[in-house]
Amino acid sequence: MSGRSVQITQTQKQLTIGETSALCAVSVRMLRHWESMGLLHPSRDSKGYRLYSEDDIARIRRIRLYRDLGLTTDQIRAAIDGPATETLSLMREQRTRISEHITQLQLILQDIDELSAYAHNMKEDETMDNPYANDAHDRWGDSPQWMEYAEYRTRTDDAQQQADLDAMRALELELAQAMRDGVKPGSEAADELALRHRESLTWYHVTPSMHVCLAKMYVNDPRFRAHYDSIEPGLAVWLHDAIAAQAATEGVDAAHARWE
């Protein structure tokens, strides 16, 4: 070919498969595939080599167009062999499918942007919703659990997040009532409440060992201690002891608990 484009002239009505491939910017393999699917019907010379006429070239260009528009082989056949009304109907259907796909992709992009914003603590309402968000991000922003938190915020809507928060607040009142009722850490009732507390931490997966680490923070971090003790004086320590006792039943030594 020596780099020159192939042109169909009055003296050259038919092209070889290689020449057709170069002219139409379609691979030889694809031309053979289209033929095997019944989309193309090139003639053959005396040696059995394929020859493509001007009509074949025009058909190839139409096939390429509809392939680029996303039609299947059967749809392409209907588009180029059927009446114009059939082709236009296929185009309307394809436009609807593509429009729906674009909508889905836009939603995915929104989720990606939202996940990234939560992961970087850049949601506009985050600081207002949680005054400790910046501190939490500084402390745990590189942890897998922070990423799980971002995933949770992305995959659940505001109603579900509020429901999860309300469930935790209700459980905290149950914890306070149990303490007032004299329920002892290590008892069956306290173990059940400790398990429910761990399950209420829906923002990320919490293992028994991690639960003990959180319990220590409830006691040692003044803000967490103040939160629990505002519900019931001494609740932070009671909850710590209940969590540690329950975790011990799962083989966790509270003194050596680690963040997993």
MARLUM-327199 format. One record per residue: x, y, z negated of N, C-alpha, C, O, CB in turn; residue in three letters. Coordinates in steps of 0.2 Angstrom, whole numbers, padded with zeros to 4 digits, always signed. Each point is the difference from the previous one (the first is absolute). Glycine has a CB too. Example, Ala and Ser with C-alpha at 12.3 -4.5 7.8 and 13.67 -1.06 7.14 Angstrom:
BEGIN
+0066-0028-0039-0004+0006+0000+0004+0006+0000+0005-0001-0003-0014-0005-0003Ala+0007+0011+0010+0004+0006-0001-0004+0005-0003+0003+0006-0001+0003-0009+0011Ser
% end
This chain:
BEGIN
+0004-0006+0000-0004+0006+0000+0004+0006+0000-0002+0005+0002-0007-0011-0008Met+0015+0006+0003+0005+0006+0000-0003+0006-0003+0002+0005+0002+0004-0010+0008Ser-0011+0004-0014-0002+0006-0004-0005+0004+0004-0003+0005-0003+0014-0005-0003Gly-0013-0002+0012-0004+0004+0004-0007-0002-0001-0002-0006-0001+0010+0008+0010Arg-0013+0003-0010-0007-0003-0001-0003-0003+0007+0002+0002+0005-0004+0007-0014Ser-0002-0014+0008-0003-0003+0006-0006+0004+0002-0004+0001-0004+0009-0012+0000Val-0006+0012+0010-0006+0003+0003-0003-0005+0005+0004-0003+0004+0001+0015-0006Gln-0011-0012+0002-0004-0004+0005-0001+0005+0006-0003+0005+0000-0003-0012-0009Ile+0008+0004+0015+0000+0004+0006-0004-0004+0005-0002-0006-0001+0013+0011-0001Thr-0012-0002+0008-0004-0003+0005+0003-0007+0003-0003-0004+0002-0001+0015+0001Gln+0011-0011-0004+0004-0006+0002+0001-0005-0005+0002-0005+0001+0003+0012+0007Thr-0007-0005-0014+0001-0004-0006-0007-0001-0004-0001+0004-0005+0014-0001+0004Gln-0017-0007+0003-0006-0001-0003+0000-0004-0006-0005+0000-0004+0000+0002+0015Lys+0010-0006-0012+0000-0005-0005+0006+0000-0004+0006+0001+0003-0014-0008+0003Gln+0008+0006-0013+0006+0001-0004+0001-0007-0003-0005-0003-0002+0004+0016+0000Leu+0007-0014+0000+0002-0006-0004-0002+0001-0007-0002+0006-0002+0011-0009+0010Thr-0009-0002-0012-0002+0001-0007+0005+0005-0004-0002+0004-0004-0003-0016+0004Ile+0012+0011+0002+0005+0005-0003-0001+0007+0002+0000+0005-0004+0008-0014+0004Gly-0010+0010+0006-0001+0007+0003-0007+0003-0003+0000+0006-0002+0006-0009+0012Glu-0011-0001-0011-0006+0002-0003+0001+0001-0008-0003+0005-0002-0003-0012+0011Thr+0010+0003-0012+0002+0002-0007+0003+0006-0001-0002+0004-0004+0003-0016+0002Ser+0004+0014+0007+0003+0007-0001-0004+0005+0002+0000+0006-0003+0010-0011+0006Ala-0015+0004+0002-0004+0006+0002-0005+0001-0005-0002+0006-0001+0004-0009+0013Leu-0005-0002-0015-0006+0001-0005+0002+0000-0007-0004+0001-0004-0003-0007+0012Cys+0014+0006-0009+0002+0000-0007-0003-0005-0004-0002+0001-0006+0004+0011+0007Ala-0003-0018+0001-0003-0006-0003+0005-0006+0001+0003-0001+0005-0015+0005-0003Val+0014-0007-0008+0004-0006+0000-0002-0005+0005-0006-0001+0001+0010+0004-0013Ser+0001-0007+0015-0002-0006+0004-0004-0005-0004-0005-0003+0002+0016+0005+0005Val-0009-0003-0013-0004-0004-0005-0007+0002+0000-0004-0005+0000+0015+0002-0007Arg-0012+0009+0006-0007+0002-0001-0004+0000+0006-0006-0002+0000+0010+0010-0008Met-0001-0007+0014-0003-0001+0007-0002-0008+0000-0006-0001+0002+0012+0011+0003Leu-0002-0014-0007-0002-0007+0001-0005-0002-0005-0004-0004+0001+0016+0001+0002Arg-0012+0006-0009-0005-0001-0005-0007+0002+0002-0005-0003+0000+0014+0004-0009His-0009+0005+0012-0006+0003+0003-0003-0005+0005-0006-0001+0001+0009+0013-0003Trp+0001-0015+0006-0002-0004+0006-0003-0007-0004-0005-0002+0003+0014+0007+0005Glu-0005-0007-0013-0003-0006-0003-0006+0001-0003-0004-0005-0001+0015+0001-0001Ser-0013+0010+0000-0006+0002-0003-0006+0001+0005-0005+0002-0002+0012+0002-0008Met-0005-0004+0016-0005+0002+0005-0001+0007+0002-0005+0002+0003+0000-0013-0006Gly+0009+0015+0000+0000+0007+0002+0003+0002+0006-0002+0005+0003+0002-0003-0015Leu+0005-0005+0014+0004+0001+0007-0001-0006+0004+0000-0006-0002+0008+0014-0004Leu-0008-0007+0013+0000-0005+0005+0005+0002+0005-0002+0001+0006-0010-0004-0009His+0019+0003+0002+0004+0001+0005+0000-0005+0006-0001-0006-0002+0008+0013-0006Pro-0005-0005+0014+0001-0005+0005+0007-0004-0001+0004+0002-0004-0012+0005+0012Ser+0009-0011-0004+0007-0004+0000+0003+0000+0007-0004-0001+0005+0000-0006-0015Arg+0010+0007+0011+0003+0000+0006+0002-0008+0002-0003-0004-0004+0008+0016+0003Asp-0002-0013+0006+0001-0007+0002+0004-0004-0005+0000-0006+0000-0001+0010+0012Ser+0005-0001-0016+0004-0003-0005-0003+0000-0007+0002-0003-0004+0008+0006+0011Lys-0016-0001-0007-0004+0000-0006+0001+0006-0005-0002+0000-0006+0003-0012+0007Gly+0003+0017+0002+0001+0006-0005-0006+0004+0001-0003+0001+0005+0016-0001-0003Tyr-0014+0004-0008-0006+0004-0001+0002+0007+0004+0005+0002+0001-0008-0007-0012Arg-0003+0007+0014+0000+0006+0004-0006+0005-0002-0005-0003-0001+0011-0003+0011Leu-0004+0012-0011-0005+0004-0003-0002+0006+0005+0004+0003+0003+0000-0005-0015Tyr-0010+0002+0014-0003+0005+0004-0001+0007-0003+0000+0000-0006-0005-0010+0013Ser+0003+0015-0003-0002+0006-0002-0006-0001-0005-0001+0004-0005+0005+0002+0015Glu-0009-0010-0008-0006-0001-0005+0003-0003-0006-0003+0001-0006-0005-0003+0016Asp+0013-0003-0010+0002-0003-0006+0003+0006-0005-0001+0000-0006+0003-0011+0012Asp+0002+0015-0002+0003+0005-0004-0005+0005-0004+0001+0002-0006+0009-0002+0014Ile-0015+0002-0004-0005+0004-0003-0004-0004-0006-0001+0003-0005-0001+0003+0017Ala+0001-0012-0011-0003-0004-0005+0005-0001-0006-0003+0001-0006-0003-0008+0014Arg+0012+0007-0007+0005-0001-0006-0001+0007-0004+0001+0000-0006+0007-0008+0013Ile-0008+0013-0003+0000+0007-0004-0007+0001-0004+0000+0002-0005+0007+0003+0014Arg-0012-0008-0006-0006+0000-0004+0000-0005-0006-0002+0002-0006-0004+0001+0017Arg+0009-0008-0010+0001-0005-0006+0004+0003-0005-0002+0000-0006+0001-0010+0013Ile+0007+0014-0005+0004+0003-0005-0004+0005-0004+0000+0001-0006+0010-0003+0013Arg-0014+0006-0003-0004+0005-0004-0005-0003-0005+0000+0003-0006+0001+0004+0017Leu-0004-0012-0009-0005-0002-0005+0003-0004-0006-0002-0001-0005-0006+0000+0014Tyr+0014-0002-0007+0004-0003-0005+0002+0005-0005+0000-0001-0006+0004-0008+0013Arg-0001+0015-0005+0002+0005-0004-0006+0003-0004+0001+0003-0005+0008+0000+0013Asp-0015-0004-0006-0006+0003-0003-0002-0005-0005-0005+0001-0004+0002+0005+0014Leu+0006-0012-0011-0001-0005-0005-0005-0005+0002-0002-0004-0005+0005+0013-0003Gly-0005-0010+0014-0005-0005+0002+0004-0007+0000+0006-0001+0001-0013+0009+0005Leu+0003-0013-0008+0002-0007+0001+0000-0002+0007-0002+0003+0005-0003-0006-0016Thr+0008-0003+0012+0000-0003+0007-0007+0000+0003-0001+0002+0006+0012-0008-0009Thr-0016+0003+0000-0006-0001+0002-0004+0007+0001-0003+0001+0005+0002-0012-0011Asp+0003+0016+0002-0003+0006+0001+0003+0004+0006-0003+0003+0004+0001-0002-0016Gln+0009-0002+0013+0003+0003+0006-0003-0003+0006-0001+0004+0005+0012-0002-0011Ile-0012-0008+0006-0003-0004+0006-0007+0003+0002-0002+0002+0005+0008-0012-0008Arg-0010+0011-0003-0007+0003+0001+0001+0007+0003-0004+0003+0004-0001-0010-0013Ala+0010+0011+0006+0000+0007+0002+0002+0001+0007-0002+0005+0003+0006-0003-0015Ala+0001-0006+0015+0002+0001+0006-0004-0004+0006+0001+0002+0006+0011+0000-0011Ile-0015-0007+0003-0004-0004+0004-0008+0002+0000-0003-0002+0005+0012-0007-0006Asp-0011+0012-0004-0007+0001-0001-0002+0007+0003+0004+0004+0002-0004-0012-0012Gly-0006+0009+0009-0003+0007+0002+0003+0006-0005+0002-0002-0005-0013-0004+0010Pro+0010+0012-0002+0003+0005-0004-0004+0001-0007+0003+0002-0005+0000+0004+0016Ala-0009-0008-0011-0004+0000-0006+0003-0004-0005+0000+0002-0006-0011+0001+0013Thr+0013-0009-0005+0003-0005-0005+0006+0003-0003+0002-0001-0006-0007-0009+0013Glu+0009+0013-0002+0007+0003-0002-0001+0005-0005+0003+0001-0006+0002-0003+0017Thr-0010+0007-0010-0002+0005-0005-0002-0002-0006+0001+0003-0005-0004+0004+0015Leu-0001-0012-0010-0003-0003-0006+0006-0003-0004+0000+0001-0007-0011-0004+0012Ser+0016+0000-0002+0005-0003-0004+0004+0006-0003+0003-0001-0005-0002-0009+0013Leu+0000+0015-0004+0004+0006-0003-0004+0003-0006+0004+0002-0005+0000+0000+0017Met-0010-0002-0012-0004+0003-0006+0001-0004-0006+0001+0002-0005-0010+0003+0013Arg+0009-0012-0007+0001-0005-0005+0007+0001-0003+0001+0000-0006-0010-0008+0011Glu+0014+0008+0000+0006+0001-0002+0002+0006-0004+0003+0001-0005+0000-0007+0015Gln-0006+0012-0008+0000+0006-0004-0002+0000-0007+0003+0002-0004-0004+0004+0015Arg-0005-0010-0011-0003-0001-0007+0005-0004-0004+0001+0002-0006-0013-0001+0010Thr+0015-0006-0002+0004-0004-0004+0006+0004-0002+0003-0001-0005-0007-0009+0011Arg+0007+0014-0001+0006+0003-0001-0001+0006-0006+0004+0001-0004+0000-0003+0016Ile-0010+0005-0011-0002+0005-0005-0001-0003-0007+0003+0003-0005-0009+0003+0014Ser+0003-0012-0009+0000-0003-0007+0007-0002-0003+0001+0001-0005-0013-0005+0009Glu+0016+0002+0001+0007-0002-0002+0004+0006-0003+0003+0000-0004-0003-0009+0013His-0001+0015-0005+0003+0006-0002-0002+0002-0007+0004+0002-0004-0004+0002+0016Ile-0007-0005-0013-0003+0002-0007+0004-0004-0005+0001+0002-0006-0012+0001+0011Thr+0011-0010-0004+0004-0004-0005+0007+0002-0001+0002+0000-0005-0010-0009+0009Gln+0011+0011+0002+0007+0002-0001+0001+0006-0004+0004+0001-0004-0002-0006+0015Leu-0007+0010-0010+0000+0006-0004-0001-0001-0007+0003+0003-0005-0007+0003+0015Gln+0000-0011-0012-0001-0002-0007+0006-0003-0003+0002+0001-0006-0014-0003+0008Leu+0015-0002+0002+0007-0003-0002+0005+0005-0001+0004+0000-0005-0007-0010+0011Ile+0003+0015-0002+0005+0006-0001-0002+0003-0006+0005+0002-0004-0003-0001+0016Leu-0008+0001-0014-0002+0003-0006+0002-0004-0006+0003+0003-0005-0013+0002+0011Gln+0009-0012-0006+0003-0004-0005+0007+0000-0001+0003+0001-0006-0013-0008+0008Asp+0014+0007+0003+0007+0001+0000+0002+0007-0003+0004+0000-0005-0003-0008+0015Ile-0004+0013-0008+0002+0007-0003-0002+0000-0007+0003+0003-0004-0005+0002+0015Asp-0004-0008-0013-0002+0000-0007+0004-0004-0004+0002+0002-0006-0013+0000+0009Glu+0013-0008-0001+0005-0004-0004+0006+0003-0001+0003+0000-0005-0008-0010+0010Leu+0008+0013+0000+0006+0004+0000+0000+0006-0005+0004+0001-0004-0001-0004+0016Ser-0009+0006-0012-0001+0006-0004+0000-0002-0008+0003+0003-0004-0010+0003+0013Ala+0003-0012-0010+0000-0002-0007+0007-0003-0002+0002+0001-0006-0014-0004+0008Tyr+0015+0000+0002+0007-0003-0001+0005+0006-0002+0004-0001-0004-0006-0009+0011Ala+0001+0016-0004+0004+0005-0001-0003+0005-0005+0003+0006-0001+0002-0007+0012His-0011-0001-0014-0003+0005-0005-0002+0006+0003+0001+0006-0003+0005-0012-0006Asn-0008+0006+0015-0001+0007+0004-0008+0001+0001-0001+0004+0004+0013-0005+0001Met-0016-0003-0007-0007+0001+0001-0002+0006-0004+0002+0002-0006-0005-0014+0007Lys-0001+0017+0002-0002+0006-0002-0003+0000-0007+0001+0004-0004-0002+0000+0016Glu-0003-0009-0013-0004+0000-0006+0003-0005-0006-0003+0000-0005-0007+0002+0012Asp+0016-0004-0005+0003-0005-0005+0002+0003-0006-0002-0003-0006+0006-0003+0015Glu-0001+0012-0009+0002+0003-0006-0006+0002-0004+0000+0000-0007+0011+0004+0012Thr-0016-0002-0002-0006+0002-0004-0003-0005-0003-0003+0000-0006+0001+0009+0014Met+0001-0015-0005-0003-0006-0002+0004-0003-0006-0002-0003-0005-0003+0001+0016Asp+0012+0002-0011+0004-0003-0004+0006+0005-0002+0005+0000+0004-0008-0012+0000Asn+0003+0015-0010+0005+0005-0001+0007-0003-0001+0005+0004+0000-0014+0003-0005Pro+0009-0013+0004+0007-0004-0001+0002-0003+0007+0005-0004-0001-0008+0002-0011Tyr+0000+0004+0017+0002-0004+0006+0007+0002+0002+0004-0005+0002-0016+0006+0002Ala+0014+0005-0004+0007+0002+0002+0005-0004-0005+0005-0003+0003-0009+0014+0001Asn+0003-0011-0010+0004-0004-0005+0000-0007+0002+0006-0004+0000-0008+0012-0009Asp-0004-0011+0010+0000-0007+0002+0004-0002+0006+0003-0005+0001-0014+0004-0006Ala+0010+0006+0010+0003-0001+0007+0008+0000-0001+0004-0004+0003-0014+0009+0003His+0012+0000-0010+0007+0000-0002+0003-0006-0003+0006-0002+0001-0007+0015-0002Asp-0003-0016-0003+0003-0006-0004-0001-0006+0004+0004-0005+0000-0007+0011-0011Arg-0002-0007+0015-0002-0006+0003-0001+0000+0008-0002-0005+0003-0003+0002-0014Trp+0007+0009+0013-0001+0001+0008+0003-0005+0004-0003-0001+0006+0002+0013-0008Gly+0007-0015+0000+0003-0005+0005-0002-0007-0002+0003-0005+0003+0006+0013-0002Asp-0013-0009-0006-0002-0007-0002-0005-0003+0005-0004+0003+0003+0006+0000-0015Ser-0002-0010+0012-0006-0003+0004-0007+0001-0003-0005+0001+0004+0013-0010-0001Pro-0008+0010-0009-0007+0002-0003-0002+0007+0002-0006+0000+0001+0009-0007-0011Gln+0001+0011+0011-0002+0007+0002-0003-0001+0007-0005+0003+0002+0013+0003-0009Trp-0005-0010+0011-0002-0001+0007-0007-0004+0000-0004+0002+0004+0016-0002+0000Met-0013-0005-0009-0006-0003-0001-0006+0005-0002-0005+0000+0003+0011-0011-0006Glu-0004+0016-0001-0004+0005-0002-0003+0004+0006-0005+0002+0001+0011-0001-0012Tyr-0001+0001+0015-0001+0004+0007-0005-0005+0004-0005+0003+0003+0016+0003-0004Ala-0010-0012+0001-0004-0005+0005-0007+0000-0003-0005+0000+0003+0015-0007+0000Glu-0010+0007-0010-0007+0000-0003-0004+0006+0001-0006+0000+0002+0011-0007-0011Tyr-0002+0013+0009-0003+0006+0001-0002+0001+0007-0005+0003+0002+0011+0002-0011Arg-0002-0009+0014-0002+0001+0007-0006-0005+0002-0004+0002+0004+0016+0001-0002Thr-0012-0009-0005-0005-0005+0002-0007+0001-0004-0004-0003+0002+0014-0005+0001Arg-0010+0011-0008-0006+0001-0004-0003+0007+0001+0004+0005+0000+0000-0014-0008Thr-0010+0010+0008-0003+0006+0000-0001+0003-0007+0001-0003-0005-0007+0000+0016Asp+0004+0010-0011-0001+0003-0006-0004-0003-0005+0001+0000-0006+0001+0011+0012Asp-0008-0014-0003-0005-0003-0004+0003-0006-0004-0001-0001-0006-0008+0005+0014Ala+0013-0008-0004+0003-0006-0003+0005+0002-0005+0001-0003-0006-0003-0003+0016Gln+0006+0011-0009+0005+0002-0005-0003+0003-0006+0003-0001-0005+0005+0004+0015Gln-0013+0001-0009-0004+0002-0006-0003-0005-0004+0000+0000-0006-0002+0010+0012Gln-0001-0015-0003-0002-0006-0003+0005-0004-0004-0001-0002-0006-0008+0001+0015Ala+0015+0000-0006+0005-0003-0003+0002+0004-0007+0002-0003-0005+0002-0002+0016Asp-0003+0012-0010+0002+0004-0006-0006-0001-0005+0002+0000-0006+0005+0008+0014Leu-0013-0007-0006-0005-0001-0005+0000-0006-0004-0001-0001-0006-0006+0008+0013Asp+0008-0013-0003+0001-0007-0003+0005+0000-0005+0000-0003-0006-0004-0002+0016Ala+0010+0009-0009+0006+0000-0005-0002+0004-0006+0001-0002-0005+0007+0001+0015Met-0012+0007-0009-0002+0004-0005-0005-0004-0005+0001+0000-0006+0001+0010+0013Arg-0006-0014-0004-0005-0004-0004+0004-0005-0004-0002-0002-0006-0007+0004+0015Ala+0014-0005-0006+0004-0005-0003+0004+0003-0006+0000-0003-0005+0000-0004+0016Leu+0002+0013-0010+0004+0003-0005-0005+0001-0007+0002-0001-0005+0006+0007+0014Glu-0014-0005-0007-0005+0001-0006-0001-0006-0003-0001-0001-0006-0005+0010+0012Leu+0006-0015-0002-0001-0007-0003+0006-0001-0004+0000-0003-0006-0007-0001+0015Glu+0013+0006-0007+0006-0002-0004+0000+0004-0007+0002-0003-0005+0004+0002+0016Leu-0008+0007-0010-0001+0004-0007-0005-0003-0004+0001+0000-0006+0002+0010+0012Ala-0009-0012-0004-0005-0003-0004+0003-0007-0003-0001-0001-0006-0008+0006+0013Gln+0013-0009-0003+0002-0006-0003+0005+0002-0005+0000-0004-0005-0001-0002+0016Ala+0005+0011-0011+0005+0002-0005-0004+0002-0006+0002-0002-0006+0006+0005+0014Met-0013+0001-0007-0004+0002-0006-0004-0006-0003-0001+0000-0006-0001+0011+0011Arg+0001-0016-0001-0004-0006-0003+0005-0005-0003-0002-0005-0003-0006+0006+0012Asp+0015+0001-0009+0004-0005-0003+0003-0006+0004+0003-0004-0003-0009+0008-0008Gly+0005-0003+0017+0003-0006+0004+0007+0001+0000+0003+0005+0001-0013-0005+0007Val+0013-0006-0009+0008+0000-0001+0003-0002+0006-0002-0005+0004+0000+0002-0016Lys+0008+0007+0014+0004-0003+0006+0002-0007-0001+0002-0002-0005+0002+0014+0006Pro-0004-0016+0004+0001-0007+0000-0006-0004+0000+0000-0006+0001+0011+0009-0006Gly-0017+0000+0003-0006-0004-0001-0003-0001+0007+0003+0003+0005-0005+0002-0016Ser-0002-0010+0012-0003-0001+0006-0004+0006+0003+0001+0001+0006-0002-0013-0009Glu-0002+0016-0001-0004+0006+0002+0005+0005+0003-0001+0003+0005-0008-0006-0013Ala+0015+0004+0004+0005+0005+0002+0003-0003+0007+0002+0005+0004+0000-0001-0016Ala+0000-0010+0012+0003-0003+0006-0005+0002+0006+0003+0002+0006+0003-0011-0012Asp-0012+0008+0006-0005+0001+0005+0000+0007+0002+0000+0002+0006-0007-0012-0010Glu+0007+0015-0001+0000+0007+0002+0007+0002+0003+0000+0004+0004-0008-0002-0014Leu+0014-0005+0008+0006+0002+0003+0000-0003+0007+0003+0004+0004+0003-0005-0015Ala-0009-0005+0012+0000-0002+0007-0004+0005+0005+0002+0001+0005-0001-0013-0009Leu-0007+0014+0001-0004+0004+0004+0003+0007+0001-0001+0003+0005-0009-0009-0010Arg+0014+0008+0000+0004+0006+0001+0005+0000+0006+0001+0004+0004-0002-0002-0017His+0005-0008+0013+0004-0001+0005-0003+0000+0007+0002+0003+0005+0005-0009-0013Arg-0013+0003+0008-0004-0001+0007-0003+0007+0002-0001+0001+0005-0001-0013-0008Glu+0001+0016-0002-0002+0007+0001+0005+0005+0004-0002+0005+0002-0006-0007-0012Ser+0014+0000+0010+0005+0004+0003+0001-0002+0007+0004-0003+0002+0002+0003-0013Leu-0011+0003+0015-0001-0002+0007+0004+0004+0004+0001-0002+0006-0012-0001-0008Thr+0015+0007+0000+0005+0004+0004+0005-0004+0003+0003+0002+0006-0006+0008-0012Trp+0006-0015+0002+0005-0004+0003+0000-0006-0004-0003-0001-0005+0010+0010+0008Tyr-0004-0015+0000+0000-0006-0004+0004+0000-0006+0006+0003+0000-0007-0009+0011His-0001+0004-0016+0003+0000-0007+0001-0007-0003-0005-0004-0001+0000+0015-0001Val+0011-0013+0001+0001-0007-0002+0000+0001-0008+0000+0005-0003+0007-0008+0013Thr-0007-0003-0014+0000+0000-0007+0006+0004-0003-0001+0004-0005-0006-0015+0005Pro+0013+0010+0003+0006+0003-0002-0001+0008+0001+0002+0004-0004+0005-0014+0006Ser-0009+0012+0004-0001+0007+0001-0006+0003-0004+0001+0006-0002+0003-0008+0014Met-0009-0002-0014-0005+0003-0005+0003+0001-0006-0002+0006-0003-0006-0013+0008His+0013+0003-0008+0003+0002-0006+0004+0006+0001+0001+0004-0005+0000-0016+0002Val+0003+0013+0008+0004+0006+0001-0005+0006+0000+0002+0005-0003+0006-0011+0010Cys-0014+0006-0004-0005+0005+0000-0002+0002-0008-0001+0005-0002-0003-0008+0014Leu+0003-0003-0015-0002+0001-0007+0005+0003-0004-0002+0004-0005-0005-0014+0006Ala+0013+0009+0000+0005+0004-0004+0000+0007+0002+0001+0004-0004+0006-0014+0004Lys-0008+0012+0006-0001+0007+0003-0006+0003-0004+0001+0006-0001+0005-0009+0012Met-0011-0001-0012-0006+0003-0003+0002+0003-0007-0003+0005-0003-0005-0013+0010Tyr+0013+0004-0010+0002+0002-0007+0005+0005+0000+0000+0005-0004-0003-0016+0000Val+0008+0011+0009+0006+0004-0001-0001+0006+0004+0004+0005-0001+0003-0015+0000Asn-0011+0011+0006-0001+0006+0004-0006+0004-0004-0005-0002+0000+0009-0004+0011Asp-0002+0012-0013-0005+0004-0004-0006+0001+0004-0006+0001-0003+0015+0005-0003Pro-0009-0005+0012-0006+0001+0004-0005-0006+0000-0006+0001-0001+0012+0007+0008Arg-0003-0014-0006-0004-0006+0000-0003-0001-0007-0006-0002-0001+0013-0003+0011Phe-0002+0006-0015-0002-0001-0007-0006+0004-0002-0005-0002-0003+0017-0002+0000Arg-0011+0011+0005-0006+0005-0001-0006-0002+0003-0006+0001-0003+0015+0008+0002Ala-0009-0012+0007-0006-0002+0004-0004-0005-0004-0006+0001-0002+0012+0002+0013His-0002-0008-0013-0004-0006-0003-0002+0002-0007-0005-0002-0003+0012-0006+0009Tyr-0002+0012-0010-0002+0001-0007-0006+0006+0000-0003+0000-0005+0015-0003+0002Asp-0013+0006+0008-0005+0005+0001-0007-0004+0000-0005+0003-0002+0012+0006+0007Ser-0007-0015-0002-0006-0004+0000-0001-0003-0007-0006+0000-0002+0008-0003+0014Ile+0003+0000-0015+0000-0002-0007+0007+0000-0003+0004-0003+0003-0014-0005+0000Glu+0011+0011-0008+0006+0001-0004+0003-0007-0001-0003-0005-0002+0000+0015-0003Pro+0010-0011+0008+0003-0007-0001-0001-0004+0006+0002-0006+0000-0003+0007-0012Gly-0003+0001+0017-0002-0005+0005+0006-0002+0004+0000-0005+0003-0012+0010-0002Leu+0017+0000+0000+0005-0001+0004+0004-0006-0002+0002-0005+0003-0001+0017+0000Ala+0001-0012-0010+0003-0006-0003-0004-0006+0000+0003-0005+0002+0003+0013-0009Val-0012-0008+0006-0004-0006+0000+0000-0003+0007+0000-0006+0000-0008+0011-0009Trp+0007-0001+0014+0000-0002+0007+0007-0003+0002+0000-0006+0003-0009+0014+0000Leu+0014-0005-0005+0007-0003+0001+0000-0007-0003+0003-0004+0003+0002+0016-0003His-0007-0012-0007+0001-0007-0003-0005-0005+0003+0002-0006+0001+0001+0012-0011Asp-0009-0004+0012-0004-0005+0004+0003-0002+0006-0001-0006+0002-0009+0011-0007Ala+0013-0001+0009+0002-0002+0007+0006-0004-0002+0001-0005+0004-0004+0016+0001Ile+0008-0009-0009+0006-0004-0002-0002-0008-0002+0003-0004+0002+0003+0015-0005Ala-0011-0011-0001-0003-0007-0002-0002-0004+0005+0001-0006+0001-0004+0011-0012Ala-0001-0002+0015-0003-0003+0006+0005-0003+0005+0000-0005+0002-0011+0012-0003Gln+0016-0002+0002+0005-0002+0005+0004-0006-0003+0003-0004+0004-0002+0016+0000Ala+0000-0012-0010+0004-0005-0003-0003-0007+0001+0003-0005+0001+0000+0012-0010Ala-0010-0007+0010-0003-0007+0002+0001-0002+0007-0001-0006+0002-0008+0009-0010Thr+0012+0002+0012+0002-0002+0007+0008+0000+0000+0003+0000+0006-0013+0006-0001Glu+0013-0007-0011+0007-0001+0000+0005+0006+0001+0006+0000+0001-0009-0010+0004Gly+0000+0016-0007+0004+0007+0001+0002+0001-0007-0004+0001-0005-0003+0003+0015Val+0014-0003-0011+0002+0003-0006+0000+0007+0000+0004+0003+0004+0004-0013-0005Asp-0012+0013-0003-0001+0008+0000+0007+0003-0001+0001+0006+0003-0012-0007-0007Ala+0015-0001+0001+0007+0003-0001+0004+0000+0006+0004+0005+0001-0004-0008-0013Ala-0001-0001+0016+0004-0001+0006-0004+0001+0007+0002-0002+0005+0005-0005-0011His-0013+0010+0005-0005+0001+0006+0004+0005+0005+0003+0005-0002-0013-0007-0005Ala+0009+0000+0013+0003+0005+0005-0005+0001+0006-0005-0003+0001+0016-0002-0004Arg-0009+0011+0006-0005+0002+0006+0002-0004+0006+0006+0000+0002-0007+0012-0007Trp-0003-0016+0007+0001-0005+0005-0002+0003+0007+0001-0003+0005-0003-0006-0013Glu
% end
